[in-house]
Amino acid sequence: MTRSGKEYRERLADGRRVMVNGEVVSDVASHPAFAGAVDSVARHYDRAHAAENRDVMTYPSPATGEPVNRSFLIPRSADDLALRAAALRRSAELSVGLLGRNPDHVASFFAGWAARSDVFARAGAGYAENLVRFYEHLRDEDLYAVYAIVPPQVDRSKPAHQQSDPHLYAGVTGETDGGVRISGAQMLATGAALADYVVVSNIAPQPPGSEDQAINVAIPVGAPGVKIYSRRPYASGATSVFDYPLSTRFDETDALIVLDDVFVPWEHVFVLRDRAVCAAQWTETPAHVLGNHQAQVRLATKLEFAVGLAHRIAEATGNLAAPPVRGALGEMAATVSVVSGLLAAQIQNREIDDEGIAWPAREECFAVMTLQSELYPRVLHMLRDLCGGGLIQLPSSSADFAHPEMAADLERYVGGPDETAVDRVKLLKLAWDLIGSEFGGRHHQYEMFYVGAPFLVKQRMYGVYDFDRCRSLVDQVLGEYGLDTPLPGAAG
Ligand SMILES: Cc1cc2nc3c(=O)[nH]c(=O)nc-3n(C[C@H](O)[C@H](O)[C@H](O)COP(=O)(O)OP(=O)(O)OC[C@H]3O[C@@H](n4cnc5c(N)ncnc54)[C@H](O)[C@@H]3O)c2cc1C
């Protein structure tokens, strides 16, 4: 059954170890670096748990009949995909798309893996059973999993087993009666400090010799030996929520995860030292497209937020009536519409596989993945352009409004004809947090890389696109003339 935000918070007290600013933090819910994000995740749970959202955001668990989050739904039709997308959208709106790895993301991967557990069964029925049981556990207890599926940037010129230590990259070091032991590091576990489980696997195919890294396991974030090395948190450095409304509430954190001889019981092992299954889980199950469809619903929400900001700011500055400004807004809107349109096309052109599972259409899904590393920076650039220097003439902090002399000057010189200075500054500081703050910079990097390095994503697009369709048009035209073809109208 869906859980409440309170229930989510209670489970965080599990002895987790988050390394940040020279400190080992266990109580993330009350630490200034993480408390705002914990609040946002708690609101995420409250949202789906609320009676008024139940119809859109939940469906009855096939096991218990209780309402469970729709991100876990295994889609079997275009209608199912549309219902999932509506739920994901409502969820994404809570953070205007800024919680990239909210609980819906990896839930979508598990739905895709569970839908085609036969892929995991290739290594033995037990792995598929573990996977399905774990999926049901996440679904029916409404738990939050994140993943770390890329090795750390130690030396990318060599595979795992050729590094100075073959267990620098997270991998299996041994097996016991009860399970396996895992050591090494993996990047980048976004949201790990806030989640219940971190899934460790590898999205890149592992070469012969790197079998220890050809795994998929789920590890409780609080398990002994798990260390979460958080990057610099942006919430704790903020002067106020007013000054940094996004950094203070939606910094989901990213982390290098270090596994120090972590024990993983067999029931949490889904792939073990199997290079073929480890690779197939991303391509022969709908996990990757379902997870990325979710990520793109979120991206569309975030892009719309950026367009909304641009429109509001152009209005506030009195520029909205200028045709070039309208043109710029139109271009932003067109860019967002490309993403929304491709999302709709993923549903309309879904592929139903031989097990009756509906996959969001791959071409359209990979098209967004390919373009997003350019579309997001482009939309940010257009927003920046429309804001001009207004973003920089802002008062140093909200404290200036508490000083009568400063407040009077701000009211006179920063407020607009129909707007108080507080409202204008509030709007522009919101934009700055998306464009110019350290949080904003991280989001730029996130949209460029969360789905993999752009040069690789483009190659994957090459792999799924139907070039024959295009080539046949060329063949058609080439077939219509030859060396001896007379010019049209020439006397024959
Ligand atoms: C904010 C953020 C959050 C993330 N969250 C997660 C997460 O939750 N879970 C997770 O598993 N991962 C996450 N990632 C990691 C992400 O998956 C990786 O960043 C991504 O896979 C790219 O790998 P990399 O960063 O090592 O880049 P690299 O593969 O090292 O590539 C970096 C750049 O080097 C150049 N380059 C490298 N190799 C070549 C080559 N052969 N030919 C040409 N150019 C090359 C390209 O310019 C490329 O863009 C996140 C990343 C970011 C930035």
PDBQT file of the ligand as one rigid body, heavy atoms in Angstrom, charges set to zero:
ROOT
HETATM    1  C1  LIG A 501      24.259  15.127 -11.877  1.00  0.00    +0.000 C 
HETATM    2  C2  LIG A 501      24.443  13.705 -12.295  1.00  0.00    +0.000 A 
HETATM    3  C3  LIG A 501      23.644  12.723 -11.707  1.00  0.00    +0.000 A 
HETATM    4  C4  LIG A 501      23.833  11.379 -12.063  1.00  0.00    +0.000 A 
HETATM    5  N1  LIG A 501      23.048  10.417 -11.467  1.00  0.00    +0.000 NA
HETATM    6  C5  LIG A 501      23.307   9.122 -11.711  1.00  0.00    +0.000 A 
HETATM    7  C6  LIG A 501      22.571   8.088 -11.050  1.00  0.00    +0.000 A 
HETATM    8  O1  LIG A 501      21.643   8.353 -10.293  1.00  0.00    +0.000 OA
HETATM    9  N2  LIG A 501      22.946   6.811 -11.252  1.00  0.00    +0.000 N 
HETATM   10  C7  LIG A 501      23.968   6.480 -12.089  1.00  0.00    +0.000 A 
HETATM   11  O2  LIG A 501      24.269   5.311 -12.225  1.00  0.00    +0.000 OA
HETATM   12  N3  LIG A 501      24.653   7.432 -12.759  1.00  0.00    +0.000 NA
HETATM   13  C8  LIG A 501      24.346   8.722 -12.581  1.00  0.00    +0.000 A 
HETATM   14  N4  LIG A 501      25.057   9.681 -13.233  1.00  0.00    +0.000 N 
HETATM   15  C9  LIG A 501      26.267   9.259 -13.923  1.00  0.00    +0.000 C 
HETATM   16  C10 LIG A 501      26.061   9.176 -15.372  1.00  0.00    +0.000 C 
HETATM   17  O3  LIG A 501      25.456   7.963 -15.654  1.00  0.00    +0.000 OA
HETATM   18  C11 LIG A 501      27.430   9.318 -15.993  1.00  0.00    +0.000 C 
HETATM   19  O4  LIG A 501      27.879  10.628 -15.767  1.00  0.00    +0.000 OA
HETATM   20  C12 LIG A 501      27.349   9.020 -17.455  1.00  0.00    +0.000 C 
HETATM   21  O5  LIG A 501      27.114   7.646 -17.635  1.00  0.00    +0.000 OA
HETATM   22  C13 LIG A 501      28.599   9.400 -18.207  1.00  0.00    +0.000 C 
HETATM   23  O6  LIG A 501      29.716   8.792 -17.660  1.00  0.00    +0.000 OA
HETATM   24  P1  LIG A 501      30.916   9.673 -17.194  1.00  0.00    +0.000 P 
HETATM   25  O7  LIG A 501      30.397  10.779 -16.354  1.00  0.00    +0.000 OA
HETATM   26  O8  LIG A 501      31.910   8.788 -16.569  1.00  0.00    +0.000 OA
HETATM   27  O9  LIG A 501      31.491  10.296 -18.505  1.00  0.00    +0.000 OA
HETATM   28  P2  LIG A 501      32.544   9.694 -19.519  1.00  0.00    +0.000 P 
HETATM   29  O10 LIG A 501      32.046   8.412 -20.077  1.00  0.00    +0.000 OA
HETATM   30  O11 LIG A 501      33.880   9.653 -18.868  1.00  0.00    +0.000 OA
HETATM   31  O12 LIG A 501      32.521  10.776 -20.634  1.00  0.00    +0.000 OA
HETATM   32  C14 LIG A 501      32.837  12.146 -20.329  1.00  0.00    +0.000 C 
HETATM   33  C15 LIG A 501      33.170  12.827 -21.621  1.00  0.00    +0.000 C 
HETATM   34  O13 LIG A 501      34.423  12.353 -22.095  1.00  0.00    +0.000 OA
HETATM   35  C16 LIG A 501      34.405  12.302 -23.513  1.00  0.00    +0.000 C 
HETATM   36  N5  LIG A 501      34.646  10.900 -23.920  1.00  0.00    +0.000 N 
HETATM   37  C17 LIG A 501      34.807   9.841 -23.091  1.00  0.00    +0.000 A 
HETATM   38  N6  LIG A 501      35.054   8.725 -23.790  1.00  0.00    +0.000 NA
HETATM   39  C18 LIG A 501      35.029   9.065 -25.090  1.00  0.00    +0.000 A 
HETATM   40  C19 LIG A 501      35.186   8.344 -26.304  1.00  0.00    +0.000 A 
HETATM   41  N7  LIG A 501      35.433   7.040 -26.327  1.00  0.00    +0.000 N 
HETATM   42  N8  LIG A 501      35.066   9.023 -27.469  1.00  0.00    +0.000 NA
HETATM   43  C20 LIG A 501      34.792  10.358 -27.477  1.00  0.00    +0.000 A 
HETATM   44  N9  LIG A 501      34.643  11.095 -26.348  1.00  0.00    +0.000 NA
HETATM   45  C21 LIG A 501      34.747  10.459 -25.170  1.00  0.00    +0.000 A 
HETATM   46  C22 LIG A 501      33.042  12.818 -23.947  1.00  0.00    +0.000 C 
HETATM   47  O14 LIG A 501      33.119  14.208 -24.156  1.00  0.00    +0.000 OA
HETATM   48  C23 LIG A 501      32.177  12.564 -22.735  1.00  0.00    +0.000 C 
HETATM   49  O15 LIG A 501      31.041  13.402 -22.686  1.00  0.00    +0.000 OA
HETATM   50  C24 LIG A 501      24.845  11.025 -12.974  1.00  0.00    +0.000 A 
HETATM   51  C25 LIG A 501      25.626  12.029 -13.569  1.00  0.00    +0.000 A 
HETATM   52  C26 LIG A 501      25.428  13.354 -13.250  1.00  0.00    +0.000 A 
HETATM   53  C27 LIG A 501      26.278  14.386 -13.909  1.00  0.00    +0.000 C 
ENDROOT
TORSDOF 0
